[in-house]
Amino acid sequence: MRRHPHLYEINTWPWLKDLSRQRGRAVTLGSVPDDVWDSIASRGFDLVYLMGIWARSDIGRQIARSDPGAWAAFDGAAAHWRIPDVVGSAFSIKGYDPDPALGSMDDLDRARAALHTRGMKLIVDFIPNHFGFDHPWTRTHPDRFVCGSEEAFRASPTTFRLVELDGHEPRYIARARDPYFLPWSDVAQIDYSKEDTRRAMVEQLRRIASHADGARCDMAMLVLSDVFSNTWHMFVEPWNATREFWEDARAAIPEFLLIAEVYWDMEYRLQGLGFDYTYDKRLYDRLLHENAESIAGHLQADPVYQSKSARFIENHDEPRSAESFGPRVRAAACAMSTIPGLRFYYDGQFEGRKVRLPMQLGADVEEQIDNELAAFYARLLSIVDEDVFHDGSWTLCDVERDGEAPDGLLAWRWKRGADIRLVVVNMSHGCAHGRVQLTDDLAAADRLVFEELLSGTSIEHAAADLRDGLPLRLASGEAAIFSVHAGGSLRE
């Protein structure tokens, strides 16, 4: 796989439903038309993440269908949704087999084979923190979940769910949670204080690895020993964790690609435990809310850390980038696509979709395509597919702001042999102008031609005129990718 690979996330249930409508037949994981896979491959993707393929919890589905509090989100996304459209959360599952509505394990294997034929790999979900309340373990191995007493249940009924067991006393299984939020009503909390549970979860992951090439690991930091203990210490026995779960997982599946959804500044720690890539939510937040100085500071992190960061401006957890970034979306897209790390794109991003579909809905929403944005992305993806953006060396460039201009310009350089690319973006809300300080290899000719690849225009400068930097003025949200080459004879 290439350095700095490109990943394409698909919300599988509505995607297959939409394909079925378009093709006039039921399309499953195993019968996706060849031209659909061809189209994805043609845009230069290395990885396809089929999000939400596992069997949805029937209990979770019923909770979602019966919760008026969730209906407001459904109304905001799909005005004409119906109860059958609520299929349950992709992260409340009853096991690691594909949902029958989407296909079988054989169908998943066929999808994987189709991707391999086109030089792509398959990424699926691994949800380490919880299962739906109808997962078989809730009856066969209830001790693999955090449980409370009847007294604890009475004191805090929203923390637990009562599970009736034939011929046995009922169990009070904890609802899973992020420690900073209320418990999720539709999932049971797995107990990582127990060695048996940890071994069983490694086996779950090993089975997934026999049918996919990698996994996006949901809320991966929640199963770290200290995080888990701090969240659940009042309901579990103390234990001495000599190894983290993720260390055991990495040892069991050494060639399997692991991508962590992670927050709370725990990215570097999870990389050290064996993750190939970790979410870079801080870059997303800086691009969306902060100035160029803050973004540039973030991009000065350790190069190895950066190369293992997953860069995105939208995914299934975030608002659509066309909506959140507005007129700055092109600059944000150009930035995330041209810095080191995993470049993470989401289905609908290129067409400018603005509706974020709630996880529980299985029917997509028709939106008008933004043809100008789609054309921009087509050009951008073709540019960043070049080897220089994957095998080249990357350097952040200094930018000197002119006068009172907004602090918006960011610049960096890629170099691979004689190939040089200079990327400049304006993330501010106003027109920004300044001088990009050129690295030595950009000043080795008498004259330099800067061919702007997004627009097809070019400018030429005498090297002597660039001693104080390349002068540039970009409107808010504007981006430029220059191919730089000598316009005159090389200086000795």
Secondary structure, DSSP 8 states (H G I E B T S, - for coil): --SS-EEEEEEHHHHHHHHHHHHTS---GGG--HHHHHHHHHTT-SEEEEET-EEE-HHHHHHHHH-HHHHHHHHHH-TT--GGGB---TTSEEEEEE-TTT--HHHHHHHHHHHHHTT-EEEEEE--SEEETTSTHHHH-GGGB-EE-HHHHHH-GGGEEEE--TTS--EEEEB---TTS---TTEEEB-TTSHHHHHHHHHHHHHHHTT-SEEEETTGGGGSHHHHHHHHTTTS-----SS-HHHHHHHHSTTSEEEE---TT-HHHHHHTT-SEEE-HHHHHHHHHS-HHHHHHHTTS-HHHHHTEEE-S--TTS--HHHHTGGGHHHHHHHHHSSSSEEEEETTTTTT------TTB-S-------HHHHHHHHHHHHHHTSTHHHHSEEEEE-EEE-TT--S-EEEEEEEETTEEEEEEEE-SSS-EEEEE---GGGSSBSEEEEEETTT--EEEEEGGGGTT-EEEEE-TT-EEEEEEEESS-B--
